């Protein structure tokens, strides 16, 4: 097996040849990915704006499948852009930059989604980023950069809150289904006979509010101000189910592009929000550390494909 230094030498030998191909934005050394699985075989990796089937590419755009016996690989990374600071005012905006409700400190613009009914483009992030943890109404101003980064309503409104999934906090009252006639009869009998154990068994415990997502969407003020791509990742396409050991990445306002691994699935967690309230979430994905404060709202994307895995929230 060729050493990494040997593969680097071959990469350097063909660097200009590869970089001259249309659609190519970079070249490096990495492990070959086959059918979505990372192998232990080293390869010369070509970074492209958009990955296309070989049959759709003209001959001058093709990269050989091998270079001096070393395999090649292709990874889609989108258009790589130089940004001085993700917390700066950026137009047009892409996923991975500072954003937030005008009364929220700062979070991350995760990416663009499309309204299932109307097909309109929407900005995706967390509820606590775009909807101030339920304390907002549709039409509220969304700032880029967020307030913590100097954004103001007059100068930096980039979108308006469209809708959000309400967060149900522990202690919130939940509607209880009315008891059946048979249950009411047994409760009356237990009270009349003073059967405390039976009364306790027939009285349902208070329901615990449980959440599935911390998510909200906003409607861009001007559609042209919002790009489909996510910085350092490219255009996210489709979704994929998380698996144990899956390599993932995210692009966030604070820590930029980071890589991690899914290490716990189907997680039930209690999250403490900034106002001191707690909320329970079921069926969550836990990764190795890859986020910091301000990264909330980032899209979690599979490392070796443009498919979304989840939505990051960090406290």
Number of C-alpha atoms within 10 A of each C-alpha: 7 11 8 13 10 12 22 17 11 18 23 16 12 13 17 12 11 23 17 13 16 14 17 23 19 18 21 16 19 20 17 19 19 10 7 12 12 15 13 10 13 21 28 27 21 24 21 23 19 16 17 12 6 11 8 9 12 9 10 9 15 14 18 10 13 12 16 7 11 17 17 22 22 21 20 21 26 23 19 16 9 8 11 7 13 23 24 17 20 17 12 12 24 24 33 31 33 34 38 35 28 26 20 19 19 32 34 34 32 32 29 24 17 13 12 8 6 7 9 13 19 23 28 26 31 28 27 27 32 38 32 18 23 16 11 19 14 14 13 19 26 31 29 32 31 30 22 18 18 15 24 17 17 8 11 20 22 25 27 22 23 18 18 24 17 17 21 21 21 16 13 11 12 11 8 9 6 8 13 8 9 9 13 13 11 14 20 13 14 17 12 9 10 11 12 11 9 15 16 12 10 15 11 10 8 11 13 15 16 17 20 14 20 23 23 25 30 27 22 20 14 10 14 10 14 22 18 17 22 27 28 21 24 20 23 23 13 11 14 14 10 22 14 13 12 19 20 24 22 31 30 33 29 21 16 19 16 15 18 19 19 17 15 15 14 11 12 16 16 15 17 13 14 10 7 8 11 16 20 18 20 14 13 18 20 18 21 13 10 20 25 15 15 26 29 29 37 31 29 23 27 27 22 20 19 21 19 22 21 21 22 27 26 16 12
